[in-house]
Amino acid sequence: MPRKKSVKSSDKEAKPDAPRELVILTGLSGSGKASALKAFEDLGFYAVDNMPIELVPRFAKLIGESGATRRAALVVDIREGEKLERFPAILKQVRQDLPTTVVYLEASKAALLRRFSETRRPHPLGREEMVERAIQSERKKLDPIRNVADVIVDTSNFNVHELRAYIQSKFTGGSTSGSLLISALSFGYKNGVPLEADLVFDVRFLPNPHFVPEFRPLTGKHPKVVSYIKQFAQTGEFLDKVTDLLLFLLPHYIHEGKSYLTVAFGCTGGQHRSVMIAEEIKKRLAKQSYRVKTAHRDMPR
């Protein structure tokens, strides 16, 4: 009976011109493979845990032919048992279809023993065997795979956030701004503050286009409404101050491992001022290489 595998797919679409890439995560149990896989998923990789090794070439071929998914990361580890002996040959085959990077995670014996003690989980090599002996045995069995790895990471002194930051830095060319997806959300206070909001800004201090008959049926996306709101000095000053605040906060959120942030802007009805501000903040953050999308909860459709 086929072994059940856990599959996680990111909801972030790869750019059509993005290079195709496969990352194979492997290494010692307890070294942080699950956290590393999550970091890749947050970067927009299609993530697969516990894939049978014989399916890897077929998976790589599918990624190479896919129109939507261009980057993927998967975990291959000691759970494969004796089949791991075929890994070097399979890797050679896979690289004929897709650029592939092997990332090998390891840690010191002391660090691994501490982690198994803290999590109280058994070592994959068996419950009967002492953890220390299992670690030694696993290290020996994985040595041939370690020898073909492109990147070897010692996670002994990494916490979860530091490992995530390392992965993001290594696979985003040193820039981590792309690892955070920001949602600029507009809403109307008359319908309540959105529960998903991380940061909330009240823009009801701005003059309300609703009271201008010409603008009433329009939204904050219409050029006339945008021009009307922008003519007031407090609009530009507010946008500058909020942009400065966000550019200060975002790197710290990323450092702490946050992958999704909702910044909400509210006005009375959620049709004019909040919509215009959310759209403007998106433009400003996008110029700083952040990934931003807008959502307008209460804007008429």
C-alpha positions in Angstrom: 0.0 0.0 0.0 1.5 3.4 -1.0 2.8 5.4 1.9 0.8 8.5 2.7 2.6 11.7 2.0 2.0 15.2 3.2 1.7 17.9 0.5 1.7 21.6 1.0 1.3 24.0 -1.9 1.8 27.7 -1.7 -0.9 30.1 -2.9 1.7 32.4 -4.3 1.9 32.2 -8.1 5.4 32.3 -9.6 6.1 34.9 -12.2 5.9 33.6 -15.8 9.5 34.5 -16.5 10.8 33.1 -13.2 13.5 30.4 -13.6 12.5 26.8 -12.9 14.1 25.3 -9.8 13.9 22.2 -7.6 15.3 22.1 -4.1 15.7 18.7 -2.4 15.9 19.1 1.4 17.6 16.3 3.2 19.7 15.7 6.3 19.5 14.4 9.9 16.3 14.0 11.8 15.8 16.9 14.2 18.0 19.2 12.1 15.1 21.4 11.1 13.9 20.1 7.7 10.2 20.8 8.5 11.0 24.4 9.4 13.2 24.8 6.3 10.5 23.4 4.1 8.0 25.9 5.5 10.5 28.7 4.7 10.6 27.6 1.1 6.9 27.4 1.0 6.7 31.0 2.2 9.1 32.0 -0.6 6.6 30.7 -3.1 7.9 27.1 -3.6 5.5 24.3 -4.1 6.4 22.2 -1.0 6.2 18.4 -0.6 7.1 16.4 2.5 7.9 12.7 2.5 7.8 12.1 -1.2 8.8 8.5 -2.2 12.2 8.7 -3.8 11.1 6.8 -6.9 8.6 9.5 -7.7 11.1 12.4 -7.6 12.1 12.1 -11.4 8.5 12.2 -12.4 7.8 15.1 -10.1 10.8 17.0 -11.5 9.5 16.4 -15.1 6.1 17.8 -14.1 7.6 20.9 -12.6 9.7 21.4 -15.8 6.6 21.2 -17.9 4.2 23.1 -15.6 2.9 26.5 -16.7 2.0 27.7 -13.2 4.5 26.0 -10.8 8.1 26.9 -11.6 9.8 26.3 -8.2 9.4 23.4 -5.9 11.0 22.0 -2.7 10.7 18.5 -1.4 12.0 16.5 1.5 13.9 13.2 1.1 15.3 11.7 4.3 16.0 8.5 6.3 12.3 7.5 6.1 13.1 6.1 2.7 15.2 3.4 4.3 17.4 1.3 1.9 16.0 3.1 -1.1 18.3 6.0 -0.2 21.2 4.2 -1.8 19.6 5.1 -5.2 19.6 8.9 -4.4 22.9 9.9 -6.2 21.7 8.1 -9.4 18.2 9.6 -9.2 19.7 13.1 -8.6 21.7 12.8 -11.7 18.6 11.8 -13.7 16.6 14.7 -12.2 19.2 17.3 -13.1 18.8 16.4 -16.7 15.2 17.8 -16.6 15.5 20.6 -14.0 18.1 22.7 -12.2 18.3 21.1 -8.8 19.9 22.1 -5.5 20.4 19.7 -2.7 20.3 21.3 0.8 21.6 19.1 3.6 20.8 20.0 7.2 22.8 18.7 10.1 23.5 19.5 13.7 25.8 18.4 16.5 24.9 15.4 18.6 24.3 17.5 21.6 21.9 19.7 19.7 20.0 16.8 18.3 19.7 15.0 21.6 18.4 18.2 23.2 15.8 18.6 20.5 14.5 15.0 20.7 14.3 15.4 24.5 12.3 18.6 24.2 9.9 17.3 21.6 9.7 13.8 23.1 9.4 12.3 19.7 11.0 9.0 18.8 13.8 8.8 16.3 12.6 7.6 12.8 15.1 4.7 13.0 13.0 3.1 15.8 11.7 3.4 19.3 13.7 0.5 20.6 17.1 2.0 19.8 18.7 4.6 22.0 18.5 8.1 20.4 22.2 8.7 20.6 22.9 5.4 18.8 20.2 6.1 16.2 21.7 9.5 15.5 25.1 7.9 14.8 23.5 5.3 12.6 21.5 7.9 10.6 24.6 10.1 10.1 26.5 7.1 8.6 23.6 6.1 6.3 23.2 9.6 5.0 26.9 10.3 4.4 26.7 9.4 0.7 23.9 12.0 0.3 25.8 14.5 2.2 28.7 14.1 -0.2 26.5 15.2 -3.2 24.9 18.1 -1.4 25.3 21.6 -2.9 24.6 23.4 0.4 25.4 22.0 3.9 23.8 23.9 6.8 24.8 23.2 10.4 21.7 24.2 12.4 23.1 23.5 15.9 23.0 27.2 16.9 19.9 28.2 14.8 16.5 28.7 16.2 13.4 28.5 14.0 13.5 32.2 13.0 17.3 32.2 12.3 17.0 29.1 10.0 14.1 30.7 8.2 16.2 33.9 7.7 19.1 31.8 6.4 16.9 30.0 3.8 15.3 33.3 2.7 18.7 35.0 2.4 20.2 32.1 0.5 17.4 31.7 -2.0 16.4 35.3 -2.6 19.8 36.6 -3.5 20.3 38.2 0.0 17.0 40.1 -0.1 14.2 38.9 2.2 11.5 41.4 1.2 10.0 38.9 -1.2 9.4 36.4 1.6 6.5 38.6 3.1 3.2 38.9 1.4 1.4 42.2 2.4 -2.3 42.7 2.0 -3.4 46.4 1.9 -7.1 46.0 2.9 -9.7 48.7 2.8 -12.9 48.5 4.9 -15.8 50.6 6.3 -16.1 51.1 10.0 -19.9 50.8 9.7 -19.4 47.1 9.0 -16.8 46.6 11.7 -13.1 46.2 11.8 -11.8 43.2 9.9 -10.6 40.4 12.3 -7.7 39.5 10.1 -6.1 42.9 10.3 -2.6 43.1 11.9 -2.3 46.9 11.7 -5.3 49.2 11.4 -5.3 52.9 10.3 -8.3 55.1 10.6 -8.5 57.5 7.6 -11.8 59.2 8.5 -9.9 62.4 9.3 -9.6 63.0 5.5 -12.4 65.0 3.7 -15.1 62.6 2.6 -15.8 62.4 -1.2 -19.2 60.9 -0.3 -20.5 64.5 0.3 -19.5 65.5 -3.2 -22.5 64.5 -5.4 -20.3 63.9 -8.4 -18.1 61.4 -6.5 -20.8 59.6 -4.5 -21.3 56.8 -7.0 -17.6 56.4 -7.7 -14.9 54.6 -5.7 -11.4 55.4 -4.5 -10.0 53.8 -7.6 -11.5 56.4 -9.9 -9.0 59.1 -11.0 -11.3 62.0 -10.1 -11.7 60.7 -6.5 -8.0 60.0 -6.3 -7.2 63.6 -7.4 -9.8 65.0 -4.9 -8.3 63.2 -1.9 -4.7 63.9 -2.9 -5.3 67.6 -3.1 -5.4 67.9 0.7 -2.0 68.3 2.4 -2.8 65.9 5.2 -3.3 63.1 2.7 0.3 63.3 1.4 1.7 63.7 5.0 -0.3 60.7 6.2 0.9 58.6 3.3 4.5 59.6 3.9 4.3 58.8 7.6 2.6 55.4 7.2 5.0 54.4 4.5 8.0 55.3 6.7 6.5 53.4 9.6 5.9 50.3 7.4 9.4 50.4 5.9 10.7 50.4 9.5 8.5 47.6 10.7 8.5 45.2 7.7 12.2 44.0 8.0 11.6 43.3 11.7 8.5 41.3 10.9 10.4 39.3 8.3 13.3 38.7 10.8 10.7 37.2 13.3 9.5 34.9 10.6 6.2 36.5 9.6 5.2 35.6 6.1 1.8 37.4 5.8 0.8 40.8 7.0 -2.6 42.5 6.7 -2.5 46.4 6.9 -6.1 47.7 7.0 -7.3 51.2 6.2 -10.8 52.2 7.4 -13.2 55.0 6.5 -16.9 55.3 7.1 -18.3 53.3 4.3 -15.1 51.6 2.8 -15.8 53.1 -0.7 -13.6 56.1 -1.2 -10.9 57.2 1.2 -9.8 53.8 2.5 -9.7 52.4 -1.0 -7.6 55.2 -2.4 -5.1 55.0 0.5 -4.8 51.2 0.3 -4.0 51.4 -3.4 -1.5 54.1 -2.9 0.3 52.2 -0.1 0.5 49.2 -2.4 2.3 51.3 -5.1 4.7 52.7 -2.5 5.7 49.4 -1.0 5.9 47.7 -4.4 8.5 50.3 -5.4 10.6 49.0 -2.4 10.4 45.4 -3.8 7.8 44.2 -1.4 5.0 41.9 -2.6 1.7 43.6 -2.0 -1.9 42.9 -3.0 -5.0 45.0 -2.3 -8.4 43.8 -1.1 -11.4 46.1 -0.7 -13.9 44.4 1.6 -16.7 47.0 1.4 -16.2 48.6 -2.0 -19.2 48.3 -4.3 -18.5 45.7 -7.0 
